């Protein structure tokens, strides 16, 4: 999204205060993005679905979802960029107490403008926002836990195969439908979107390490270097 108006740190993920204008933007990223409206209205189109973030409203964009955004009259939002998987439980649902979340966002926005004097508040801000959203705890009795780290490592070792939901479900000892639902509940995205995000993240790691496009495409299972380049450009919004 646009350059932060004020940012508590140079890290790419964390809390920031951002202003949006009429210039339309579009991209996708590999982390959750939580937007809480402070002033004006930010118009969104997420994977073809319209949404808006006005003052006191909030929205969670899940990893991999392409989203267009603009604010014809100008708007300001508190934005949290995070990899914390608990935000998957907030995607697609309204905060339990919008007024409480809005009050907290206003306070954190003030802190973001004076980061050195508010380091403790900004450090704990993401956890407080998650608590204020009122995300329900995962249901008990869901069967064995999915070791997502181990599953990701297995997928990375099998990019040369045409992996699908059934393959991931088999490794997790679940039916395809069970695995698909668990992935949405625990990762905040479809199983194939999770797999695609993982593949792109691995490709980007290799490219940043200096591996050539052709070799990166071979290692990550893309049918050609041009297909990999196109996928990376779509992710970066170019």
Helices and strands as residue ranges (DSSP letters): E 6-7, E 15-20, E 25-27, E 32-46, E 49-54, E 58-61, E 67-70, E 75-82, G 85-89, H 98-113, G 115-117, H 119-133, H 148-156, H 165-171, H 176-187, H 191-208, H 213-220, H 225-236
